[in-house]
Amino acid sequence: MNKPRDERQRLRETASFWRDTDLGDLEVLHASYLTHAFAPHRHASFALSVIDQGAGALWYRGATHLAPAGSQVWLNPDEIHTGQVAGTQGWVYRAIYPGTELVAELAATIAGRSWRAYFSPTPILFDQTLADLLRRLQTALAENRPLLERESWLLHTYAYLLTRHAERPLTIPPLRTEPRAIRVAREYLEAHFPQNISLTHLAGVTGLSPFHLARTFHQVMGLPPHAYLNQLRLEHAKRLLLAGHPIATVAYTVGFADQSHLTRQFKRVYGVTPGQVLPHRKNRQD
């Protein structure tokens, strides 16, 4: 019977808000509220959040809506609404606020033409696939992962939204194989892996749209472009570490933001940290 109170006691009322200038000034909020209640307000941008814990309630279009853990909240621009904690377990959520120009750009690259990207008037969604996509995107944003990865997750999240929850659902055309474009993309990534490559730039090199390149690259290579780039960086990092180079220098040389980013990715792929890699040692003969 005391579990809700215990969970509430472990929460702290905190919030972090920032802007990703690499992604069209995408605004991001991570919030944990115990008592906070928002006054009626509007956003000039779209708003999309995933509820991680507890529940929130919002007044929207003349009715009160409950957003429990696991649900998603979607609001179109210029819609007056409120928001507050509902229940006894607080309200923990992560939100993005993409501007109308950014959403129009995403919709155009996904559809291959101009597309109205407004979404259904129902503000609460219960879509596990969407929740998973949003959490992957939010993790990439919070950890400031490479631009190619952040851009890819944002694009795939909106592709899913447009096909499932738009006022006019989009039908994505069948995938075409593009062997020349994939070869060009691979060669470019292999030659420029330390750089902060964007999906938009890589697509321009190949002559494909960013969305089509991401889809066909994944189909042919078994990995999306950002994961392939990450693998290239880790392979080069391993060689440098085995040659005895300092970890911080290796991280910078191969293109990771800092040593912690290298350590996290290296452990995920190889099962050891960079500090556990022993430089080459010559065999000794007795």
PLY file of the C-alpha trace (Angstrom):
ply
format ascii 1.0
element vertex 286
property float x
property float y
property float z
element edge 285
property int vertex1
property int vertex2
end_header
0.00 0.00 0.00
2.97 2.35 0.52
4.52 1.80 -2.90
3.13 4.96 -4.59
4.37 7.07 -1.68
7.81 5.43 -1.84
8.10 6.03 -5.58
7.06 9.65 -5.11
9.67 10.13 -2.40
12.39 8.90 -4.77
11.42 11.51 -7.37
12.77 15.04 -7.38
11.11 17.91 -9.20
13.65 18.69 -11.90
13.61 19.81 -15.52
16.20 20.28 -18.26
15.49 22.26 -21.42
17.79 22.79 -24.38
17.89 23.41 -28.12
19.61 21.19 -30.70
20.93 23.72 -33.20
22.06 20.94 -35.56
18.44 19.83 -36.01
16.63 22.98 -37.01
16.68 24.41 -33.47
14.71 21.42 -32.16
13.74 22.13 -28.53
13.96 19.31 -25.96
12.55 19.00 -22.43
13.20 16.29 -19.83
10.97 16.83 -16.79
10.13 15.19 -13.48
7.28 16.91 -11.65
5.63 16.26 -8.30
3.25 19.20 -7.96
3.79 21.48 -10.93
0.76 22.67 -12.92
1.10 24.60 -16.20
-1.07 27.66 -16.79
-3.05 27.69 -20.05
-0.60 28.27 -22.89
0.22 27.47 -26.51
3.28 26.43 -28.49
4.27 27.96 -31.80
5.81 24.58 -32.57
4.47 21.05 -32.51
4.84 19.19 -29.19
5.41 15.46 -28.81
6.18 13.69 -25.54
6.44 10.20 -24.09
5.37 9.59 -20.50
7.98 7.53 -18.64
6.46 7.37 -15.15
3.36 8.46 -13.25
0.68 10.36 -15.15
-0.21 13.80 -16.38
-3.55 15.42 -17.12
-4.16 18.14 -19.68
-7.10 20.29 -20.62
-7.32 20.46 -24.41
-10.15 21.44 -26.78
-12.69 21.67 -23.98
-11.97 18.33 -22.30
-9.55 16.87 -19.76
-7.32 14.04 -20.99
-5.25 11.62 -18.89
-1.76 10.61 -20.09
-0.53 7.60 -18.08
2.92 6.01 -18.17
3.72 4.59 -21.61
1.41 6.94 -23.49
2.40 9.70 -25.87
1.04 13.24 -26.06
0.83 15.00 -29.42
-0.19 18.63 -29.87
-0.39 20.67 -33.06
0.85 24.29 -33.02
-1.26 27.10 -31.53
-3.52 24.81 -29.48
-4.32 26.19 -26.01
-3.81 23.57 -23.29
-2.75 23.04 -19.69
-0.82 20.25 -17.95
-0.46 18.98 -14.41
0.46 15.96 -12.32
-2.28 13.34 -12.06
-2.23 10.83 -9.21
0.35 10.13 -6.54
3.39 8.92 -8.51
4.50 12.19 -10.05
4.84 12.92 -13.75
8.03 12.07 -15.62
8.19 12.71 -19.34
10.45 13.65 -22.23
9.27 16.03 -24.94
10.44 17.52 -28.23
9.15 20.73 -29.80
9.89 20.74 -33.54
9.12 23.94 -35.37
6.66 24.03 -38.25
9.43 24.57 -40.82
11.38 21.58 -39.53
8.29 19.34 -39.61
7.44 20.51 -43.15
11.00 19.71 -44.22
10.86 16.25 -42.63
7.49 15.55 -44.24
8.75 16.61 -47.67
11.83 14.38 -47.56
9.74 11.41 -46.39
6.89 11.94 -48.88
9.06 13.11 -51.76
6.76 16.12 -52.14
5.07 18.79 -50.05
2.83 17.20 -47.42
0.57 18.64 -44.71
2.08 17.25 -41.53
-0.67 18.04 -39.03
-1.86 15.21 -36.86
-5.10 13.81 -35.53
-6.96 15.96 -32.96
-6.76 13.19 -30.33
-3.92 14.34 -28.05
-3.19 11.03 -26.27
-1.71 8.11 -28.20
-1.09 4.55 -27.03
1.41 3.25 -29.57
4.29 1.12 -28.28
6.30 1.44 -31.50
6.06 5.21 -31.32
7.06 5.14 -27.64
10.15 3.06 -28.50
11.13 5.42 -31.33
10.72 8.47 -29.12
12.85 6.96 -26.36
15.62 6.12 -28.84
15.47 9.64 -30.23
15.47 11.18 -26.76
18.47 9.10 -25.68
20.40 10.19 -28.79
19.54 13.84 -28.09
20.37 13.68 -24.37
23.72 11.98 -24.99
24.54 14.34 -27.87
25.27 11.41 -30.13
26.68 12.00 -33.64
24.56 14.21 -35.87
24.00 11.34 -38.31
22.35 9.30 -35.54
20.23 12.13 -34.11
19.04 13.09 -37.60
18.23 9.47 -38.48
16.11 8.83 -35.39
14.23 12.10 -35.88
13.50 11.20 -39.50
12.37 7.65 -38.71
10.15 8.86 -35.85
8.36 11.28 -38.14
8.08 8.74 -40.92
6.22 6.49 -38.50
4.02 9.37 -37.30
3.10 10.39 -40.84
2.08 6.88 -41.83
0.12 6.13 -38.64
-1.19 9.31 -37.04
-1.35 12.13 -39.62
-4.65 13.74 -40.59
-3.80 12.49 -44.09
-1.74 9.32 -43.55
1.19 9.01 -45.90
1.90 5.88 -47.94
5.63 5.34 -48.30
6.60 4.07 -51.77
8.25 0.63 -52.17
11.96 0.51 -51.51
14.29 0.53 -54.52
17.76 -0.96 -54.42
20.45 1.59 -55.19
23.79 -0.28 -55.44
25.76 2.68 -56.81
24.43 5.06 -54.16
25.21 2.58 -51.37
28.75 2.11 -52.66
29.24 5.89 -52.77
27.83 6.27 -49.25
30.11 3.55 -47.87
33.18 5.01 -49.52
32.34 8.47 -48.22
31.81 7.24 -44.65
35.04 5.24 -44.74
37.02 8.25 -46.01
35.48 10.83 -43.66
34.51 8.85 -40.54
36.09 11.31 -38.02
33.89 14.14 -39.31
30.46 15.16 -38.00
28.61 13.90 -41.07
24.92 14.67 -41.46
22.42 12.42 -43.18
21.42 15.35 -45.37
25.00 15.81 -46.58
25.53 12.09 -47.12
22.32 11.92 -49.13
23.51 14.83 -51.26
26.71 12.95 -52.04
24.71 9.94 -53.26
21.94 11.80 -55.08
19.18 10.22 -52.98
16.82 11.82 -50.48
17.88 11.40 -46.83
14.94 9.11 -46.09
15.43 6.90 -49.14
19.17 6.63 -48.47
18.61 5.64 -44.83
16.07 2.94 -45.81
18.02 1.40 -48.69
21.36 1.55 -46.83
19.82 -0.37 -43.93
18.31 -2.94 -46.27
21.57 -3.59 -48.14
24.10 -3.27 -45.31
22.06 -4.62 -42.42
22.85 -1.45 -40.45
21.57 2.12 -40.76
24.19 4.69 -41.85
24.76 6.01 -38.31
25.44 2.50 -36.96
27.83 1.79 -39.84
29.68 5.03 -39.07
29.85 4.09 -35.39
31.32 0.70 -36.32
34.00 2.34 -38.48
34.98 4.64 -35.62
35.17 1.78 -33.14
37.31 -0.35 -35.46
39.80 2.50 -35.88
39.69 3.21 -32.13
40.55 -0.39 -31.33
43.59 -0.32 -33.61
44.84 2.91 -32.02
44.28 1.61 -28.49
46.17 -1.60 -29.28
49.01 0.59 -30.56
49.17 2.30 -27.17
47.56 5.67 -27.88
45.84 7.49 -24.96
42.09 6.99 -24.72
41.20 10.69 -24.86
43.35 11.17 -27.95
41.78 8.15 -29.62
38.27 9.42 -28.93
39.02 12.77 -30.55
40.93 11.23 -33.47
38.15 8.87 -34.57
35.33 11.38 -34.15
33.68 10.76 -30.77
32.58 13.82 -28.81
34.66 12.85 -25.80
36.16 9.91 -23.91
32.88 8.96 -22.23
31.14 8.58 -25.59
33.91 6.29 -26.83
33.84 4.26 -23.61
30.08 3.76 -23.73
30.02 2.65 -27.37
33.18 0.53 -27.09
31.77 -1.40 -24.13
28.47 -2.02 -25.96
30.18 -3.53 -29.01
33.31 -5.23 -27.65
32.32 -6.04 -24.07
35.34 -4.27 -22.59
36.13 -0.63 -21.92
38.96 1.16 -23.76
40.90 1.11 -20.49
40.82 -2.69 -20.51
42.47 -2.90 -23.94
46.12 -3.88 -23.56
48.59 -2.54 -26.13
50.42 -5.01 -28.37
53.10 -6.91 -26.46
55.85 -8.93 -28.06
56.06 -12.56 -27.06
59.10 -13.24 -24.94
61.21 -16.34 -25.35
62.82 -17.84 -22.25
0 1
1 2
2 3
3 4
4 5
5 6
6 7
7 8
8 9
9 10
10 11
11 12
12 13
13 14
14 15
15 16
16 17
17 18
18 19
19 20
20 21
21 22
22 23
23 24
24 25
25 26
26 27
27 28
28 29
29 30
30 31
31 32
32 33
33 34
34 35
35 36
36 37
37 38
38 39
39 40
40 41
41 42
42 43
43 44
44 45
45 46
46 47
47 48
48 49
49 50
50 51
51 52
52 53
53 54
54 55
55 56
56 57
57 58
58 59
59 60
60 61
61 62
62 63
63 64
64 65
65 66
66 67
67 68
68 69
69 70
70 71
71 72
72 73
73 74
74 75
75 76
76 77
77 78
78 79
79 80
80 81
81 82
82 83
83 84
84 85
85 86
86 87
87 88
88 89
89 90
90 91
91 92
92 93
93 94
94 95
95 96
96 97
97 98
98 99
99 100
100 101
101 102
102 103
103 104
104 105
105 106
106 107
107 108
108 109
109 110
110 111
111 112
112 113
113 114
114 115
115 116
116 117
117 118
118 119
119 120
120 121
121 122
122 123
123 124
124 125
125 126
126 127
127 128
128 129
129 130
130 131
131 132
132 133
133 134
134 135
135 136
136 137
137 138
138 139
139 140
140 141
141 142
142 143
143 144
144 145
145 146
146 147
147 148
148 149
149 150
150 151
151 152
152 153
153 154
154 155
155 156
156 157
157 158
158 159
159 160
160 161
161 162
162 163
163 164
164 165
165 166
166 167
167 168
168 169
169 170
170 171
171 172
172 173
173 174
174 175
175 176
176 177
177 178
178 179
179 180
180 181
181 182
182 183
183 184
184 185
185 186
186 187
187 188
188 189
189 190
190 191
191 192
192 193
193 194
194 195
195 196
196 197
197 198
198 199
199 200
200 201
201 202
202 203
203 204
204 205
205 206
206 207
207 208
208 209
209 210
210 211
211 212
212 213
213 214
214 215
215 216
216 217
217 218
218 219
219 220
220 221
221 222
222 223
223 224
224 225
225 226
226 227
227 228
228 229
229 230
230 231
231 232
232 233
233 234
234 235
235 236
236 237
237 238
238 239
239 240
240 241
241 242
242 243
243 244
244 245
245 246
246 247
247 248
248 249
249 250
250 251
251 252
252 253
253 254
254 255
255 256
256 257
257 258
258 259
259 260
260 261
261 262
262 263
263 264
264 265
265 266
266 267
267 268
268 269
269 270
270 271
271 272
272 273
273 274
274 275
275 276
276 277
277 278
278 279
279 280
280 281
281 282
282 283
283 284
284 285
